[in-house]
Amino acid sequence: MRALRNTERVLKNKGVDRLLEIEREKGTTLKIEDIHDEVAGVYPKIMLEGDMDAGAWSCGMVVGLIHDVPTVKELIDRIMADAERIIRERLTGFLDAKGKTSLKVA
């Protein structure tokens, strides 16, 4: 929606593809009326009806880091496993370093 000076980061979907096609066709003559159907009422269609291709909807940069949609159990299990791994790695490194330092000091 650059021609309207209303840019935003959106999730790529079929609705956005339609929007981009309209923008390419209209160019600098684009008016909000030209894309109204692609941008109006999108959030209820997505959030309530689950229509992920309804149109342009805002998202942050982190959307590019999402590669799967796990169940809550899978997500919690993954978080716990990652946390345990990180703690073990850092604690082991800390203890190893502390042990070496203690030996040097003593």
C-alpha positions in Angstrom: 0.0 0.0 0.0 3.0 2.3 -0.7 1.0 4.4 -3.1 -1.3 5.2 -0.2 1.7 5.9 2.0 0.4 3.2 4.3 3.1 0.5 4.4 3.3 -2.3 6.9 4.8 -5.7 7.3 2.2 -8.4 6.5 2.1 -12.1 6.4 2.3 -13.4 2.8 -0.9 -15.2 1.8 -3.3 -15.4 -1.1 -5.1 -12.2 0.0 -1.8 -10.3 -0.1 -1.0 -11.7 -3.5 -4.3 -10.3 -4.8 -3.6 -7.0 -3.1 -0.1 -6.8 -4.7 -1.6 -7.6 -8.1 -4.1 -4.7 -7.7 -1.3 -2.4 -6.6 0.8 -3.4 -9.7 -2.1 -2.7 -12.0 -3.1 0.6 -10.5 0.4 1.9 -9.7 0.4 5.5 -8.4 -3.3 5.9 -9.2 -4.2 3.4 -6.5 -7.0 4.5 -4.2 -8.2 2.9 -1.0 -11.5 2.0 -2.8 -9.5 -0.2 -5.1 -8.3 -2.4 -2.3 -11.1 -2.0 0.3 -12.2 -5.6 -0.1 -8.7 -6.9 0.5 -8.1 -4.9 3.7 -11.5 -4.2 5.4 -12.7 -6.6 8.0 -9.6 -8.9 7.7 -8.9 -9.5 11.4 -12.3 -11.0 12.3 -12.1 -13.3 9.2 -8.6 -14.5 10.4 -9.1 -14.6 14.2 -12.7 -15.8 14.4 -13.1 -17.8 11.2 -9.5 -19.0 10.7 -9.3 -17.8 7.1 -5.6 -17.2 6.9 -5.9 -16.0 3.3 -8.5 -13.4 4.0 -6.2 -10.5 3.2 -3.4 -8.3 4.5 -2.8 -8.6 8.3 0.0 -7.1 10.2 2.8 -9.1 11.7 6.3 -8.4 13.2 9.7 -9.5 12.0 9.5 -12.6 14.2 7.0 -14.2 11.9 9.9 -15.2 9.6 11.3 -17.3 12.5 8.2 -19.4 12.9 8.6 -22.7 11.2 5.9 -24.8 12.9 2.8 -24.6 15.1 3.3 -27.1 17.9 0.6 -28.2 20.3 0.9 -26.6 23.8 2.4 -29.8 25.2 5.0 -29.9 22.4 5.9 -26.3 23.0 6.3 -26.7 26.7 8.3 -29.9 26.3 10.6 -28.1 23.8 11.0 -25.0 26.1 11.8 -27.3 29.1 14.3 -29.4 27.1 16.0 -26.2 25.7 16.1 -24.7 29.2 17.7 -27.8 30.7 20.3 -28.0 27.9 21.2 -24.4 28.3 21.5 -24.6 32.1 23.6 -27.8 31.9 25.9 -26.3 29.3 26.4 -23.0 31.2 26.6 -24.6 34.6 29.1 -27.1 33.4 31.2 -24.3 31.8 30.9 -22.3 35.0 31.9 -25.1 37.3 34.8 -26.1 35.0 36.1 -22.5 34.9 35.6 -22.1 38.6 37.5 -25.3 39.3 40.4 -24.2 37.1 40.5 -20.8 38.8 40.4 -22.4 42.3 43.3 -24.7 41.4 45.4 -21.7 40.2 44.6 -19.7 43.4 45.3 -22.5 45.8 
